[in-house]
């Protein structure tokens, strides 16, 4: 997928976009015919921007992420990205018969990195996610948080300019999730990757993102966006994080209520 340039009304090129989603809709076949899951979604992600997609369960957040990743095609509309995105799921999806380092090396091999360079690069990535010395550890020797760090390192090994994250910390305990929020923020600020992060946790969305995008319940449409001007470092219990989270939660509740009346 090629780098995309935004266009002004007069057709002139403006800033490049890490991802551009234009009038995307997606339907799936259901018992009563085609079911519309996403309806006319348009969204740009700027280079180096951290955007969270927020919404109730079943609103189409993961479907949209899969479309951006190229795992499925939209029923209508277009998606362009700056190169092939890297994708990180809620489940770490590590190969249990490989060590942490070898899991990362697999991604490097698929990218075409020479065998002689893979070990050193894998060690560098483990150090970046603060797992120095874990190269030879098997998956069963790692905690849940450590496994997600390895999964993050494997995603970073793809050297994509955009990282797609589908509720990667949802299965972790609160303390581990809090630590990994810090780590993800640090890595994002160091690498200036673009991040599109799916969550149903409002506080998580506000703590991490520069911009929060709320999807309505099915069919998923962009209901509202918020620019998060709270400086880093942020804590999930910070007053500003809490206040914005309350406001967004009210909007989310309204969307759920409206859906329940249909």
C-alpha positions, 0 to 999 in steps of 0.5 A: 500500500502506497503512501497517501497524500491528503488533498485540499478542496482545490486538489493540491497535496497537503500533509501525508497520511499514515492511513486514509479511510475513505467512505468505507462500509462493510457488510456480512451475510447473516441469517436475514440477509446482508448485515451492515457492520460499518457505514461510511467511515472516513478517517485519516491518521497522520504520521506519528499520530496515536488514535484510539477507536472506542465503542461498545462491543460489536460496533465494528472496531475490530472489523475496521482494524482488520480492513486497515490491516488488509485482512479483509476488504471493504464492501465499498470505499477505499483504504490506503496506508503508508506501507504494510501495517503491523498488527498486534492482537489481544492474544499474543499469538507467539509460537510456543515451540520457539524462544522469545528471540526466535519468535521475533526472528521469524518476523525479521526473516519474513521481512528479508533480514539476513540470517547473520543480522537477526539475532542482534536485531532481535536482542535490540528489540527485546531491549527496546521493550525492556526484556533484555536477556529474555532471548532464550526464554520459552513462551511458558516461562514468560508472564502475560505481560512479558508475552505481550512485550514479545508480541510488541517487539515482533510487531516492531520487527516488521518496521512498519510505519503504522501499528494496529493494536486490537485490545492488546492489554484487555486480558491483563491485570490492572497493574500489568496493563498500567505498566504496559501503557507506560511502555507503549507510550515510551516506545511510540514517543521514541519511534514516532510510529503511527498507532491505531488502537482499538479499545472499549476501555474509555480511560485507556483510550484517554490515557494513551491517545492524541485523538479518541474516535467514538464509533456508534453501535451497529452499524458503526459510524463515527459519532464523535472525535476528541483531541486529547491535549493532556501532556505526557506522562499521563496516569490513568488516575489523573484528574484531567484523564478522569474528567475527559473519560467521564465526558466520553463515557456519557457519549458512549452511554448515549450511543448504547441507549440509542442502539437499544431503542432500535 
